[in-house]
Amino acid sequence: MPQDRGSFTAELAAGLPAVLLLLLAGLTAVDAVTTKAACLGAAREAALAASRGQPAGPAGAEAAPAGAEVSVVVDGERVTATVRAPVRALGARLPRIVVVATAVAAVEPGTPGPP
């Protein structure tokens, strides 16, 4: 019909920003989940190293994603390792999302204690 001429272009121009926003949100979510999994692995490595009496910092930092902070707290017979890492949203003006993962391990008997 002659009245509908160009309507697809107008609808595409109106809907394309929404589709791009959903795409960027989805890619940011995938990046956040991937970073969370890496943080969990790094926290686990740090907690296990500290529970064996080894330095936890290098073990956790080696497995952690770039820009992550590794902290280890020894409380009696329990070691808690926490890894925090920023996730950059796929947009230059958007704030960063911070992903946190924690792992707990028991201090192994016979070890001199975590350093």
N, C-alpha and C positions, 0 to 999 in steps of 0.2 A: 504494500500500500504506500502511496506517496507520502502520507502523513507520518509514517514510522521511519522515514529515511533519516539516518544518523542517530537513531535512538540507541543502538548498540554502543556507539562511541561515547555517548553521554553516560550510559550505565557503566561502561568500563572505566571511564574517568572518575566516576563517583565511587565505584567499588574497589578499585585497585589499591588505594591507600589502606583500606581495611585488610585486604589480603596480605599486603606487605607487612603490616603491623602484626598480624597473626603469625606470619612466617618468622619474623624476628623474635617474637615471644617464644615460639616453639624451639628455635635454635638456641636461645638463651637457656631455656629449661633443660635441653639436652646437655649443654655445657655445664650447667649447675649439677646435674646428676652425675656426670662424668667426674667432675671435681670432687664431689662428695664421696664417690667410691675411692678415688685416689687418697683423699684425706683419711678415710677409714682404714685403708691399708697402711698408711704411714703411722697412724695412731697405734694400730696393732703392733707394728714392728717396734715402735718406740717403747710401748708397754712391755712387750716380751723381752727386749734388750735390758730394760731397767730391772725387770724381775729376776733376771739372771746375773745381775751385778755388773753389767756392761754399760758403757756410756749410751744413754738413750738419745741424746741430741743428734749425733751423726746418723744413727740408724733411722730415726724418724725423718730427718732432713733429706736423706738420700731417696726415700720413697715418696716424699711429699711433693705436691705440685709447686710450680714456680710461685714465689711470693708468699708461701705459707709460713705460719708461725707454729712452732712445736713447743708445747709446754708439758712438763712431767712433774707430777706431785706424788711423793711417797708418803703414805699415811699408815704407819705400822706395818702390817702384813699385806698391804694393798698398794698397787701402783696404778695411777690414773694418768693416761696420756691424752692430751687434747690437741687437735690440729685445726687451725683456722686458716682459710684461704679465700682470697677475694675472687669473685667471678665477675668479669666485665660484661655488662649487658651489651648486646649488639646494637649499639647506638652511642655516639660520642658524648651526648649530653645526659645520658641516663646515669643514675648513681650505681655504684658497685653493690653487688650482693655478697654477703659474707657467709660462707658455708662452714659449718663446724661439725667435727666428728670426734667422738671420744671412745677410748678403749680402756678396759680395766683388766689387770692381771694380778694374780697372787704372787708374792715374793716366794721364790723357790727355796725350800729348806736347804740349809748348808751353804748358802751364798753369803758373802761378807756384807751384803746389802748394796743397794744401788748407789752409784757415786753421786 
